[in-house]
Amino acid sequence: MHAQLRDLTQGPLAKQILLFSLPLIASNLLQVLFNMSDVAVVGRFAGPLALGAVGSTTTLVTLFTGFVIGMSNGVNVLTALHFGAKSRRELSDTIHSAILICLGTGLILMVVGVGFARSILELLNTKEELIDGAALYLRIYFLGMPALGLYNFGNAVFSAVGDTRRPLRYLSLAGVVNIVLNLFFVIVCGMDVAGVATASVIAQYLSAGLVVTALFRSQDEMYGLHFLRLRLHRSRSRAILSIGLPAGMQYGIFALANLFIQMGVNSFDATMVAGNSAAANEDALIYDVMAAFYTACGSFIGQNYGARQKDRVRRSYLISMAYSFGIGTAMGLAILAVGPSFLSLFTEDPAVVDAGMKRLTIMSLSYGTSAFMDCTIAASRGLGKSLVPTIIVILGSCVFRIAWIYTVFAYFQTVPSLYLLYIFSWIITAVAEIAYFSFTCRKQLREL
């Protein structure tokens, strides 16, 4: 175990950040494949209605899973900070509090999701022919929220101490199980949306069990888990929540704003809804690759800030930004070049492919822009600042997007007028986030 840890406070930063991020990229891509395999299997073997039903849940699933991921951001930042500062007691108390907080978050979201899935779908004006399948998918999928909370907790801890390979191995195994079960439940058992949801839940509990077991078996006194130490330490819990809650709220409110976009999509016919569902798989694919560099940014800044390495704090941000912008732009252009072939992975219906290309064309040219916003938010959290970046996101992206839906889109009622809101909201929010981080970084580094 010790040999896999990395001291992020020494060595060439560009190389270190890249090597640190590669396993995270693979891990994030596997998580994307969980959902992509759901969409691909139902689209190819259960038909357009099943594809539309699963696709109608995408934004809502992002709303709930984003909150879990946000909470794990607090765990990652504080673990990196205490690990870099060699604060053994604070690190141990943080981790033992964090697992209970993340598990509790997952349980609460499971109850809310299972209980109110159909009601929320009705509020989103989900098509009548899709809502039964969508509600069934959500109720089963949300049973895996506690597992998602535990896996993201374990992944946050391992990433913060420099071990990004171990979670990748666990997720690889769970990913294979997920895809095999998808095919079995849908093709052999004829379970369509219920089958892919059940496969996802089983895979989530498998990956969570493996990562948590590894932490309990660890002999490292700094970050290993021990049953007798499991309790909520007040100061550590408060610190986790002070970063994790705003981050979770950001993901949640961000997804809530996207629910209004889903309402806009739902105003078109079922073919456009299905095409959007197929094309939206590009979002997760590219976002999650870029997100690996955001995690790296937070981990490197956290450890170096704890170790009082001022220059490495600044350079970690700039290098992570460059990587995420470059990979987002390159992947967007690459997928656009093979757009129809990419969409054919999820549907054989030519009309659905044509509808999906309308979304794919606009979004593929825009992804790189989001790096300036998201990487800067991760950098601020690496310094322990989460509330103000969240407020900026709410105003610059969420409120702006809702206003766009009721003004620009309401006037034009076209596909381009719907999807162009992404790049405009990213640019506006990025400008404000960069200004805040620049001010905060100078202030905090002067005080070291």
Secondary structure per residue as TSV (DSSP state, phi and psi in degrees):
chain	resnum	aa	ss	phi	psi
A	1	M	-	360.0	-46.3
A	2	H	G	-61.5	-34.4
A	3	A	G	-66.0	-20.4
A	4	Q	G	-87.2	-10.9
A	5	L	-	-76.8	151.5
A	6	R	-	-126.6	133.5
A	7	D	-	-85.0	109.8
A	8	L	T	-85.9	6.7
A	9	T	T	-98.4	1.6
A	10	Q	S	-140.0	156.7
A	11	G	S	98.3	172.3
A	12	P	-	-68.3	119.5
A	13	L	H	-65.9	-46.4
A	14	A	H	-58.3	-45.0
A	15	K	H	-67.9	-43.9
A	16	Q	H	-62.0	-45.1
A	17	I	H	-63.6	-39.7
A	18	L	H	-65.6	-48.7
A	19	L	H	-64.7	-36.2
A	20	F	H	-64.7	-38.0
A	21	S	H	-80.7	-26.9
A	22	L	H	-57.8	-48.9
A	23	P	H	-63.2	-33.8
A	24	L	H	-65.0	-39.3
A	25	I	H	-60.8	-47.6
A	26	A	H	-62.2	-41.2
A	27	S	H	-64.0	-45.5
A	28	N	H	-64.5	-38.1
A	29	L	H	-64.6	-36.1
A	30	L	H	-65.1	-38.8
A	31	Q	H	-64.3	-36.9
A	32	V	H	-63.4	-41.1
A	33	L	H	-62.2	-29.1
A	34	F	H	-52.9	-53.7
A	35	N	H	-75.7	-36.3
A	36	M	H	-65.0	-37.3
A	37	S	H	-67.0	-34.3
A	38	D	H	-57.5	-51.6
A	39	V	H	-66.4	-42.8
A	40	A	H	-64.1	-44.5
A	41	V	H	-66.8	-47.0
A	42	V	H	-68.5	-35.2
A	43	G	H	-67.0	-38.4
A	44	R	H	-84.8	-32.0
A	45	F	H	-116.9	-10.7
A	46	A	T	-120.9	-8.2
A	47	G	-	98.5	170.9
A	48	P	H	-61.0	-35.6
A	49	L	H	-65.9	-42.7
A	50	A	H	-65.0	-38.5
A	51	L	H	-61.8	-45.6
A	52	G	H	-64.0	-36.1
A	53	A	H	-64.5	-47.3
A	54	V	H	-66.8	-42.3
A	55	G	H	-63.9	-30.5
A	56	S	T	-66.5	-16.0
A	57	T	T	-94.3	-6.0
A	58	T	H	-56.6	-49.7
A	59	T	H	-66.7	-37.4
A	60	L	H	-68.1	-40.4
A	61	V	H	-61.8	-41.3
A	62	T	H	-62.4	-36.5
A	63	L	H	-58.1	-46.6
A	64	F	H	-78.5	-46.6
A	65	T	H	-67.2	-32.4
A	66	G	H	-62.7	-35.9
A	67	F	H	-66.0	-40.3
A	68	V	H	-62.9	-44.2
A	69	I	H	-63.8	-39.8
A	70	G	H	-60.8	-42.6
A	71	M	H	-61.9	-38.3
A	72	S	H	-68.7	-22.5
A	73	N	H	-61.8	-39.2
A	74	G	H	-62.6	-38.9
A	75	V	H	-64.1	-44.8
A	76	N	H	-62.5	-46.7
A	77	V	H	-63.2	-48.4
A	78	L	H	-70.3	-36.5
A	79	T	H	-62.5	-45.7
A	80	A	H	-62.9	-41.9
A	81	L	H	-60.8	-49.9
A	82	H	H	-71.9	-32.7
A	83	F	H	-67.8	-41.7
A	84	G	H	-65.5	-34.1
A	85	A	T	-86.9	-1.9
A	86	K	T	59.5	35.9
A	87	S	-	-91.1	89.2
A	88	R	H	-63.9	-47.2
A	89	R	H	-66.7	-45.4
A	90	E	H	-62.6	-37.9
A	91	L	H	-65.8	-46.2
A	92	S	H	-62.5	-44.1
A	93	D	H	-64.4	-37.7
A	94	T	H	-62.2	-47.3
A	95	I	H	-67.9	-40.6
A	96	H	H	-71.5	-26.8
A	97	S	H	-77.3	-38.4
A	98	A	H	-65.1	-38.5
A	99	I	H	-64.5	-35.8
A	100	L	H	-70.6	-38.7
A	101	I	H	-65.6	-44.9
A	102	C	H	-67.4	-39.4
A	103	L	H	-64.6	-44.5
A	104	G	H	-61.3	-40.0
A	105	T	H	-60.5	-44.9
A	106	G	H	-62.2	-40.2
A	107	L	H	-65.4	-42.9
A	108	I	H	-63.2	-45.4
A	109	L	H	-65.2	-34.7
A	110	M	H	-61.7	-47.2
A	111	V	H	-62.0	-46.2
A	112	V	H	-63.9	-45.7
A	113	G	H	-64.6	-47.5
A	114	V	H	-64.2	-39.7
A	115	G	H	-74.2	-31.3
A	116	F	H	-122.1	15.9
A	117	A	H	-56.8	-52.2
A	118	R	H	-66.2	-39.8
A	119	S	H	-61.4	-41.4
A	120	I	H	-66.8	-40.7
A	121	L	H	-62.6	-36.4
A	122	E	H	-65.6	-39.0
A	123	L	H	-63.3	-27.9
A	124	L	T	-85.6	4.9
A	125	N	T	58.9	38.1
A	126	T	-	-60.7	138.2
A	127	K	-	-55.5	141.1
A	128	E	H	-57.5	-37.4
A	129	E	H	-75.8	-10.2
A	130	L	H	-108.2	-19.8
A	131	I	H	-68.2	-35.4
A	132	D	H	-63.2	-46.6
A	133	G	H	-66.3	-39.1
A	134	A	H	-64.8	-42.5
A	135	A	H	-65.3	-40.7
A	136	L	H	-63.4	-44.6
A	137	Y	H	-58.5	-46.8
A	138	L	H	-64.3	-44.4
A	139	R	H	-61.5	-36.4
A	140	I	H	-75.6	-44.8
A	141	Y	H	-60.2	-39.8
A	142	F	G	-69.4	-13.8
A	143	L	G	-65.2	-17.8
A	144	G	G	-91.7	3.3
A	145	M	H	-59.2	-42.4
A	146	P	H	-59.1	-40.2
A	147	A	H	-65.6	-39.2
A	148	L	H	-63.1	-39.3
A	149	G	H	-61.9	-43.5
A	150	L	H	-69.3	-41.1
A	151	Y	H	-64.3	-45.3
A	152	N	H	-66.2	-31.1
A	153	F	H	-60.7	-52.6
A	154	G	H	-63.3	-40.1
A	155	N	H	-63.8	-38.6
A	156	A	H	-64.2	-41.4
A	157	V	H	-65.7	-51.0
A	158	F	H	-61.7	-41.1
A	159	S	H	-63.6	-40.3
A	160	A	H	-64.7	-30.6
A	161	V	T	-96.3	9.0
A	162	G	T	92.8	5.4
A	163	D	-	-104.7	93.9
A	164	T	-	-100.2	-2.1
A	165	R	H	-85.6	-37.5
A	166	R	H	-61.5	-49.6
A	167	P	H	-60.1	-32.1
A	168	L	H	-61.7	-43.2
A	169	R	H	-62.8	-42.2
A	170	Y	H	-66.3	-41.6
A	171	L	H	-70.5	-31.3
A	172	S	H	-60.9	-46.4
A	173	L	H	-62.9	-45.5
A	174	A	H	-64.0	-35.7
A	175	G	H	-64.2	-42.0
A	176	V	H	-62.5	-44.8
A	177	V	H	-60.1	-41.6
A	178	N	H	-60.9	-46.9
A	179	I	H	-68.1	-41.6
A	180	V	H	-61.9	-44.5
A	181	L	H	-68.0	-34.8
A	182	N	H	-54.5	-53.0
A	183	L	H	-63.0	-41.2
A	184	F	I	-65.4	-49.5
A	185	F	I	-67.3	-37.2
A	186	V	I	-83.2	-49.5
A	187	I	I	-78.7	-47.3
A	188	V	I	-80.9	-46.0
A	189	C	S	-92.8	-11.8
A	190	G	-	64.7	35.2
A	191	M	-	-92.4	-2.5
A	192	D	H	34.0	-116.6
A	193	V	H	-64.6	-33.9
A	194	A	H	-66.0	-34.0
A	195	G	H	-67.1	-46.7
A	196	V	H	-70.0	-32.9
A	197	A	H	-66.5	-43.2
A	198	T	H	-63.3	-40.4
A	199	A	H	-62.1	-41.1
A	200	S	H	-63.7	-42.4
A	201	V	H	-64.3	-44.2
A	202	I	H	-60.9	-43.7
A	203	A	H	-64.2	-38.4
A	204	Q	H	-63.7	-43.1
A	205	Y	H	-68.8	-32.5
A	206	L	H	-65.2	-49.4
A	207	S	H	-64.1	-38.8
A	208	A	H	-64.8	-43.9
A	209	G	H	-61.6	-40.2
A	210	L	H	-67.8	-45.0
A	211	V	H	-71.0	-37.3
A	212	V	H	-71.1	-39.0
A	213	T	H	-60.4	-39.7
A	214	A	H	-62.1	-38.4
A	215	L	H	-70.7	-35.7
A	216	F	H	-70.3	-31.6
A	217	R	H	-82.5	-12.9
A	218	S	-	-63.6	140.3
A	219	Q	-	-94.2	-0.3
A	220	D	-	-75.5	123.0
A	221	E	T	-72.3	-18.7
A	222	M	T	-76.2	-45.5
A	223	Y	T	-128.3	0.9
A	224	G	-	-70.8	147.7
A	225	L	-	-90.7	143.6
A	226	H	-	-138.0	130.2
A	227	F	G	-56.3	-40.5
A	228	L	G	-70.0	-15.3
A	229	R	G	-98.3	-0.6
A	230	L	-	-71.2	108.4
A	231	R	S	-166.9	164.7
A	232	L	-	-87.8	104.1
A	233	H	-	-77.8	124.1
A	234	R	H	-56.5	-51.0
A	235	S	H	-67.1	-39.8
A	236	R	H	-70.3	-39.9
A	237	S	H	-63.0	-40.7
A	238	R	H	-63.1	-40.7
A	239	A	H	-66.1	-41.8
A	240	I	H	-61.3	-46.4
A	241	L	H	-68.4	-31.6
A	242	S	H	-66.0	-26.9
A	243	I	H	-98.9	-44.3
A	244	G	H	-69.5	-41.0
A	245	L	H	-63.7	-50.6
A	246	P	H	-58.9	-38.9
A	247	A	H	-64.8	-44.1
A	248	G	H	-63.6	-40.8
A	249	M	H	-64.3	-36.3
A	250	Q	H	-61.6	-50.3
A	251	Y	H	-59.6	-43.0
A	252	G	H	-65.5	-47.9
A	253	I	H	-69.9	-34.6
A	254	F	H	-60.7	-45.9
A	255	A	H	-67.0	-34.4
A	256	L	H	-61.4	-41.8
A	257	A	H	-61.7	-36.5
A	258	N	H	-70.4	-21.0
A	259	L	H	-62.7	-33.7
A	260	F	H	-68.1	-33.2
A	261	I	H	-66.3	-40.1
A	262	Q	H	-62.0	-37.1
A	263	M	H	-61.2	-38.6
A	264	G	H	-63.4	-42.7
A	265	V	H	-61.5	-42.8
A	266	N	H	-65.6	-13.9
A	267	S	T	-75.7	-14.8
A	268	F	S	-87.8	-177.8
A	269	D	-	-78.6	174.3
A	270	A	H	-63.0	-30.0
A	271	T	H	-65.0	-43.0
A	272	M	H	-66.6	-37.1
A	273	V	H	-61.8	-44.6
A	274	A	H	-66.6	-39.7
A	275	G	H	-63.9	-40.7
A	276	N	H	-61.2	-40.5
A	277	S	H	-61.7	-42.1
A	278	A	H	-68.6	-45.8
A	279	A	H	-69.1	-29.1
A	280	A	T	-64.2	-16.5
A	281	N	H	-64.2	-24.2
A	282	E	H	-64.9	-36.7
A	283	D	H	-54.7	-57.5
A	284	A	H	-61.7	-39.3
A	285	L	H	-59.5	-48.3
A	286	I	H	-80.1	-44.5
A	287	Y	H	-56.4	-42.9
A	288	D	H	-73.8	-28.7
A	289	V	H	-67.8	-46.0
A	290	M	H	-62.0	-35.5
A	291	A	H	-63.6	-24.2
A	292	A	H	-60.6	-37.8
A	293	F	H	-75.5	-25.8
A	294	Y	H	-69.1	-41.9
A	295	T	H	-61.9	-43.2
A	296	A	H	-60.2	-42.9
A	297	C	H	-59.0	-48.8
A	298	G	H	-64.0	-41.7
A	299	S	H	-67.1	-44.9
A	300	F	H	-67.4	-43.0
A	301	I	H	-65.9	-40.5
A	302	G	H	-60.4	-50.8
A	303	Q	H	-64.5	-43.4
A	304	N	H	-72.7	-32.3
A	305	Y	H	-67.1	-41.2
A	306	G	H	-64.2	-33.0
A	307	A	T	-90.3	3.7
A	308	R	T	62.2	36.1
A	309	Q	-	-95.6	86.1
A	310	K	H	-62.7	-48.1
A	311	D	H	-64.6	-35.7
A	312	R	H	-70.6	-26.0
A	313	V	H	-63.0	-50.9
A	314	R	H	-63.8	-46.0
A	315	R	H	-68.4	-32.3
A	316	S	H	-59.6	-41.1
A	317	Y	H	-64.9	-49.5
A	318	L	H	-66.4	-40.9
A	319	I	H	-68.2	-43.3
A	320	S	H	-61.9	-39.8
A	321	M	H	-60.5	-47.1
A	322	A	H	-61.5	-44.7
A	323	Y	H	-61.2	-48.6
A	324	S	H	-66.5	-39.7
A	325	F	H	-63.9	-45.1
A	326	G	H	-63.0	-46.1
A	327	I	H	-70.3	-35.5
A	328	G	H	-65.4	-43.1
A	329	T	H	-66.6	-45.2
A	330	A	H	-64.4	-44.1
A	331	M	H	-67.5	-38.8
A	332	G	H	-60.5	-45.7
A	333	L	H	-67.0	-37.3
A	334	A	H	-65.8	-43.9
A	335	I	H	-69.8	-35.8
A	336	L	H	-61.2	-37.1
A	337	A	H	-64.5	-28.1
A	338	V	T	-117.7	31.1
A	339	G	H	-49.9	-55.7
A	340	P	H	-60.2	-38.0
A	341	S	H	-66.2	-40.4
A	342	F	H	-60.8	-46.6
A	343	L	H	-68.2	-28.0
A	344	S	T	-68.8	-12.2
A	345	L	T	-67.7	-22.4
A	346	F	T	-112.5	-15.9
A	347	T	-	-157.4	149.1
A	348	E	-	-104.8	1.3
A	349	D	-	-82.3	114.6
A	350	P	H	-58.8	-34.7
A	351	A	H	-66.2	-38.3
A	352	V	H	-67.8	-39.5
A	353	V	H	-61.9	-45.0
A	354	D	H	-61.1	-41.2
A	355	A	H	-65.6	-40.3
A	356	G	H	-65.0	-33.4
A	357	M	H	-65.3	-27.4
A	358	K	H	-62.8	-41.1
A	359	R	H	-74.3	-44.2
A	360	L	H	-59.2	-39.3
A	361	T	H	-63.0	-46.4
A	362	I	H	-69.8	-46.7
A	363	M	H	-69.5	-36.2
A	364	S	H	-60.0	-31.1
A	365	L	T	-86.4	-0.4
A	366	S	T	-114.7	-19.1
A	367	Y	G	-57.7	-41.8
A	368	G	G	-56.0	-31.9
A	369	T	G	-61.0	-32.5
A	370	S	H	-65.2	-20.8
A	371	A	H	-61.5	-35.7
A	372	F	H	-65.1	-30.7
A	373	M	H	-81.4	-55.3
A	374	D	H	-69.6	-39.0
A	375	C	H	-67.3	-35.7
A	376	T	H	-68.5	-37.6
A	377	I	H	-62.5	-43.7
A	378	A	H	-61.9	-38.5
A	379	A	H	-65.0	-42.3
A	380	S	H	-62.2	-40.2
A	381	R	H	-67.9	-32.2
A	382	G	H	-61.2	-26.5
A	383	L	T	-89.1	2.3
A	384	G	T	89.3	11.7
A	385	K	-	-106.2	119.2
A	386	S	-	-129.5	-32.1
A	387	L	H	-66.1	-52.9
A	388	V	H	-63.3	-45.1
A	389	P	H	-56.9	-34.9
A	390	T	H	-66.7	-43.1
A	391	I	H	-61.3	-41.4
A	392	I	H	-62.2	-43.0
A	393	V	H	-63.7	-42.3
A	394	I	I	-59.2	-43.8
A	395	L	I	-76.5	-47.0
A	396	G	I	-77.3	-30.9
A	397	S	I	-110.3	-53.6
A	398	C	I	-68.0	-57.0
A	399	V	I	-61.7	-42.1
A	400	F	H	-59.7	-43.1
A	401	R	H	-66.4	-42.1
A	402	I	H	-63.1	-42.6
A	403	A	H	-61.3	-40.1
A	404	W	H	-61.1	-43.8
A	405	I	I	-58.3	-41.4
A	406	Y	I	-88.7	-1.3
A	407	T	I	-121.0	-76.2
A	408	V	I	-61.3	-52.7
A	409	F	I	-67.5	-39.2
A	410	A	H	-60.5	-31.3
A	411	Y	H	-78.5	-47.2
A	412	F	H	-88.6	-36.0
A	413	Q	-	55.7	41.9
A	414	T	S	-124.5	162.7
A	415	V	H	-62.7	-48.0
A	416	P	H	-58.4	-39.5
A	417	S	H	-66.6	-19.0
A	418	L	H	-82.8	-47.9
A	419	Y	H	-85.7	-17.2
A	420	L	T	-67.7	-16.0
A	421	L	H	-62.7	-26.4
A	422	Y	H	-61.1	-54.3
A	423	I	H	-66.3	-35.9
A	424	F	H	-66.9	-41.0
A	425	S	H	-69.0	-35.6
A	426	W	H	-64.3	-43.2
A	427	I	H	-64.9	-47.2
A	428	I	H	-61.0	-45.5
A	429	T	H	-68.8	-38.7
A	430	A	H	-60.7	-41.6
A	431	V	H	-59.6	-45.7
A	432	A	H	-69.1	-40.6
A	433	E	H	-64.8	-41.2
A	434	I	H	-65.2	-41.0
A	435	A	H	-62.3	-42.4
A	436	Y	H	-67.3	-45.2
A	437	F	H	-62.8	-42.5
A	438	S	H	-58.9	-44.7
A	439	F	H	-65.8	-47.9
A	440	T	H	-64.9	-42.6
A	441	C	H	-61.4	-47.1
A	442	R	H	-60.7	-42.7
A	443	K	H	-64.5	-48.6
A	444	Q	H	-71.9	-35.0
A	445	L	H	-71.0	-31.3
A	446	R	H	-65.1	-28.3
A	447	E	T	-85.1	-7.8
A	448	L	-	-69.6	360.0
